[in-house]
Amino acid sequence: MRTGPPVRFFYTRSDGRIVYSMSDPLLTVSNLGISFGDNEILRDISFTAHRGDLIALVGPNGSGKSVLLRSLLGLIPHAGTIAWAPNTHVGYVPQSVSVERSLPFTGTEFFAVKGIRPKRAAELAAAVGIERSALRQRIGLLSSGQLQRLLIAWALANEPQVILFDEPTSGVDVSGQESVYDLLDRLRKERGLTILLVSHDLNVVYARADHVLCISRDLICHGPPRKVLNEAMLERLYGTPVGLYSHHERHEH
């Protein structure tokens, strides 16, 4: 199993607390490789993430993006090195969750499974724009956008510095997709969150991501989206010509 260079983390004291320096990596991935039997999924993936970064993972279906997120959670054996800064808490929001309308769980009871008391559940819900009354509903009756916000609130419960999103608007109606991304921007600004998200929406990547990782087993490209995502690179990544959509000026964070 390959290993990368040693990773050093430094700290600064601010207001009597030990905090991470904004300039030091929160996550360093070196020469990551993942195989399932003889099937090589990822090979020689290396990148760093700093506090407050929003990093988008793009690539064709089956290219290993979701597998990469699972490896960062420690769920999959891998070659190479995944090094988190000490005491880093990581939240995770899955690609999509199918909930039966008859499921007899309210939002409050959903949080109680994780040992979260109603008052704290209401605070988390408020942080993501869910009204207290919605917590009293069965989660199967929530709209797709409300359910996604509930999952984001769930991910915030352990006060993470990092949240991994596997296609955060998958299954969310079109009218709710923009509001979910606005929510992620707000949480990142308010909490200094580092966000890694899988997205197939290049408009979102252009408008909101600081960095992009282009993955198709190998790391095809990485860097600021406006610099590395061009028609030639997208054709190399997807294996077919991909039209570039017009995109708005990047949001301020």
N, C-alpha and C positions, 0 to 999 in steps of 0.2 A: 504494500500500500504506500503510495507516494505521499510525501509531506512537503509542505511549503516552507518558506523561511519563517523564523520565529517572529511572533507578533508581540509588540510592546504596547501597553496602554498606560497613559499618564492621566493624572487627575489634578484639578485645581480646586482650591477652597473658595467658596463664595457664600457670604451670609452665614458662616458657621457650618456649612454643609460641604460634603465632598461631592463634586459634580464632575461630569465628563467635560473635558475640553472639546469645544465645538470642532476643533481642527483634527481631532484624533478619531480613528475609525471606531464605529460601533460594531461593525461586522467586517471581517476579512475572510474571503473565500479564495483558496489557492489550489489550483490544479484539481478541481473537483471532478471526479469521475463516478458514474453510476451504471451498473449493469445488472440486468435480471437474467441470470444464466448466461447464455451466449449472446444475448441481445444487449448491445451497448446503447444506453439511453443518452447519457451525457459524457462529454470528454473534455478534459482540460479547461474547465470553466474557472475563471479568476476575476474577482472584482472586489471593491470595497464599498461600504455604505457608511455615511456619517450622520450624526444626529440632525434631524430635520429634512433629510433627503427624501424625495419621492422618486423611486426608481421603477420604471415600467419594464416588464418582460414581454417581448413580442416574438412571434414566430408562428409557423403553421401548426395546425392541429397535430398532436402526437410528437411534438418536437422536444418535450421534456420540461416544459415550463412548470406545470403542476408538480411534477416529480422534484424539481429543484426546490419548490416551497416546502414540500414534505421533508426533504433532506435537511433543510434549515431548521425544521422543528425536531430533528433527531429521530425521525420515524423510519428512515431508510439507511441501511449500511452504505458506505461510500468510500472511495479512495480520495486522497487529498485531504485538505484541511478546511474546516469550518470553525472560525474563532470568533466568538462573541466577547465583547467587553464584559468584565466582571459585573455580576448582579443585573444583567440585562434581562428584562421580562419581555416575552414575546406573545402577542395576541394573534389569533388566526380567524379569518372569516372565509368559509368554504365557498366554492363556486355557486352552488345552488342547493337549497334545501326544500324538499317536497313535503308539505305538511297536510295531512288529512284534515278536512274541515271539522270532522267529529272528534279530533284529538282533545281530550278533556283537560288540557293544560291551559291555564291563563298565563299571561306574561309574568305576573308576580310569582306564580308557581314554577315557571320555567327557571327563573333566577334562584328560587329556593333550592332547586336541585344542586346548585353550585354553592349552597350555603350562604346566599346573599339575602339579607333581611329586606323586608318590603321598603323601608325608608331608603336604604342604599340603592335598591332596584329603581325606585322612583327618581333618585338623583342621576343615576346612569341613563335612564330613559330620557330625562329632561336634557341631558347633555347632547343627545342625538336627535332631539326634536320630537320625542314621543310623549304625548300627554298622559297624565296619570290614569285617566279613564281607559286608555287603550290597554293598560296593563291588566285591567280586570276582564278583558275579553279573552276568549279562547284564541290561541295563536293561529289556529287554522282559519279564523275569520278575519285576520289582519290582511290588508292589501300587501302586494308584493313589495312595495316600497317600505311599508311599516315593518314587515318581517325582516327585511334587510337591515333596517336601522336597529331592530331588536338584536340581531346578531352582532352588529357593530358594538352596541352597548354591552353585550355579553363579553366581547373581546376586550373591552376597556376595564372589565371588573378587577383585574389584577394589576392595574396601573402600569400597562406596558410602555416601554420606550419605543417598541417596534410593533407594527401590525402588518401581517401578510394577508393580502387580499387576492383570492383566486377569482378573477373576473367579477368585480364587486357589483356590477349591475346585471349580471346574468339572471334572467327571469323577472327583472323589474320592468314594468311598463315604461314606454318611451317617455311619458310625461314625468316620471319619477327619476329617470337616470341622471339628469343634470343636477337635481337636488341632492342625490347621493354623492356625486363628485364634489359639489359645493360643500357638503358636510365634511368630507375628507379633508378638503383644503382648510376649513375652519378648525378642525381638530388638530391638524398638523401645526397650524399657526399658534393655537392656544396652548397646546401641550408639548410642543417641540417634538412631535412624533416623527419617527422614520417610517416610511411606508414603502413596501414593495408590492406591486400589483401586477397581475397578469391582465392584459387588455388586448382585444383585437381591434379596438377603435383608434385609428391613427390620429383622428382629430383630438381625442382626449390626450393621447401621448404627446402630441405637439404642444397642446395648450397648457398642460398641467405638470408634465414630468420634468425633473431636472436632468435625469440621465435615463438612457434606454439600454437594455441588454437585448440584443438580437440573437435568438437561440434557435438552432436547428441541429441538435446534437452537440455541435461545437458552438463556441461564442463567435458568431459571424461578425458582429460589430458592437461597439459600446461607446457611449459618449452622449453629449447633449443632442436631443432629437433633431434639432434644426441643422446640426452639422453632419450627422451620420446617416440620417434617413433621407435618401434620395432615390430616384427611380432605379438606378443601377443596383444599389444595395438591396432594395426591396425585391427586385427580380431575383437576385442571388439568394436572398433569404427564403422566398416563397416558391422559387422555381418557375415563376411565370410573371409576365409584366403586371405590375400593380400601379394603378393610377393614383397619383397624389391628390388628395382632397385639399380644397382651400381650407385654411385654418386661421383662426383669430389670433390676435396678439396674445402672447403668453400672459396668464393671470399673475397678478402680483400676490406674493405671499407675505 
